Amino acid sequence: MHYMNKITLVGAGMIVALGGCQMPQTRPSVTRLPVDLHTYQRLDTVHYTGTGYLRLLAGRPHYSLVSFVFEPGGRNRWHLHPGAEQVMYVTQGEGYYQQKGQPKRLLRAGDVVVVPPDTRHWNGATPTSRVVLMTISDHVEQDHVTWFEQVSEEEFRR
């Protein structure tokens, strides 16, 4: 996906996520928006460990903008996006991201991760914090996720 298109999608995603909210003018700190889980779908237990939710914010045949909520300890399986790049933006809490063969990374609100096409990875919440993140993915195939094994407790804890 072209860099400027990604910037446009991230900007559009922020508008969708923050639409109608007025940020305080005198406080420079991050404003946390409440997550109304009634508007989210619970994640299945086949592809996810622990408790999590998703909400499709926008989607077309060639991209999607999704908000994920992982409760403490919640995470997805190892997976990749065939031929497609994914951008993750953490909006609240703390979580983890790991590419196969790389050290696990701690993510905090405001962090952005660009996952290259065909990169095996997983992400989720830390054991003690909920994480809320938005993903923008470009799709080049009908099945835009290839799933692998669960993230072991050893991988998650180390």
N, C-alpha and C positions, 0 to 999 in steps of 0.2 A: 504494500500500500504506500502510495506516495506520501512523503513527510508532511506536506501542507494539508493533504486530506486528513491525516491523523490529527493534526492540530485543530482542524475544523471540527472533526468528530469529537475530540476532547472538549472543545469549547461548547459544542451543541449539548454534549452530555452534562456539562456543568450547568448549563441553562436549564435543562430538563430537571436535574436534581435539585437545583436551587430556585426554580421558578417561583416567583411570587414572594420570596423571602427578602426581608430588608435586613441587611447587616448593620450592626451598631456602628456609628460613626466615630465614637470616642474610644473604643476598645480595639487594640490591634490584635488581640488573641483570636484563635480559631473558634468559630461558632459551630457548635454541634447541632445538627438537625436531628430531630427524633426519627427513628426508623419505625414506621407503622407496619408491623409484621402481618397485619391483616391483608396487606396488598402484595404480599410475597407468597411464593409456593415453597413448601417444605422440600428440601433436597432428599432424593432417594437414598436408600442405604446400600445400594449396589455400587454406586460410584463415589460415595462419600462416607466418611467415618464421623461419628458424633452428630451434633445438631447444626443444621445450616438451612438457609433460605435463599431463594433467588427471585428476582423480579426483572423481566425484560422491559427495559426503558424505551428502546427503539430497535428496530430491525428491518432489514431489507434483504434481498437475496444474497448480497455480497458482504454484509457486515451485521454486527449486533452490538448493542450497548446494554450491558447487564449489570445489575447491582447484586452483589452477594453479601450475605451476612453469615459469618461462622461464629458460633458460640465457642467459649473456651474449649480447646482441644479438638474442635471440628476442623475437618480438612477434606480435600479431594484425594483421589487416587493419583498415582503417576499417570500422566497422559501427555498427549501432544496434539497439535493442531496441524493436520497435513497441509503443507504448502501455504499456511496462513500465519500471519503475525498476530500477536495479542499484546495489548497495552493494559497494564493494571495500574489503577490509581487508588491508593488507600485513603479513605475519607475519615475513618474513625478507628480507634483502638490500635492494637498491635497484632501482627501476624508474621507468618514465615513464608518464604519463597525459596525453592531449591530447584536447580537444574541438575539433572543426572550427572554425577561425577564432580560436582562442585560443592563447596560448603553451603550449608543452609544460611539464609540471610534473614535478619530481623527487620521487619517493615513497620513503620509508624505512619500516622496520619500525615499526608502530604507527599509520601514517597511514591515514585513512579517506577515501574518495571516494564521494560520492553522485552517480550519473549520472542526470539526469532522463530521463523517457520520451522516446523519439524523438530522442535526442541522438547525433549522429554522433561517434564517438570511437575511439581505439585505446589499447592499453596493452601494456607488455612490460618486459623487463629493460634495464638500461643496457649499454653495450658491455663493461663490465668486471665486472659483478656479476650473479649469479643473483638472481632475485626470486621469492618464494613469496607468493601472495596467495589470499585466499578471496573469492568473490563470492556474493552473495545476490541473486537476481533474481526478481521477480514476473512471471508469464507471463499474458498475456491472449489470446495467439494460439498456434495450433499451432506455427508457425514463429516462434520467439521471437528470432531474430537475422536481420537483413537485412545481407548482406555487400556491401562496395564494394571499391574499388581497394586495392592494397597500399600500405603506408606506404613512400614513397620513401626512399632512403638520405639524400637531402638533408633531408627532413623529420625523419628519425630523428637525424641528426647535429647539426642546428641547435639 
